[in-house]
Amino acid sequence: MLAFTEPGSPQEMTELLMAAGFPHVTIIADRRHVVYECILLYEVVTKRILAMDELRWGFGEVKVCGVGLLSLHAR
């Protein structure tokens, strides 16, 4: 189990929220799910935007019969 999911670890969650860019979110017991969502959004999506942009650029550069892979997907 991850340390930030344990009820007695608000410091761990505060550090993760700061790193994720959510310093304004307050950790209170009845809003704990919001904190989890903010941290998971950062860990799963935000950290990977650069990698996804590079993949999109790469797929745009690859041509099949003169058509880019991204264009083939849209058809």
Residue pairs with C-beta under 8 A, 6 or more apart in sequence:
3 9
3 12
4 12
4 13
4 16
4 36
4 39
5 36
6 12
10 27
13 27
13 35
13 39
14 27
16 39
17 23
17 25
17 27
17 35
17 38
17 39
19 42
20 38
20 39
20 41
20 42
20 43
20 46
21 42
21 46
22 38
22 39
22 42
25 34
25 35
25 38
27 35
56 70
59 68
59 69
59 70
60 68
60 69
60 70
61 68
62 68
62 69
63 69
64 72
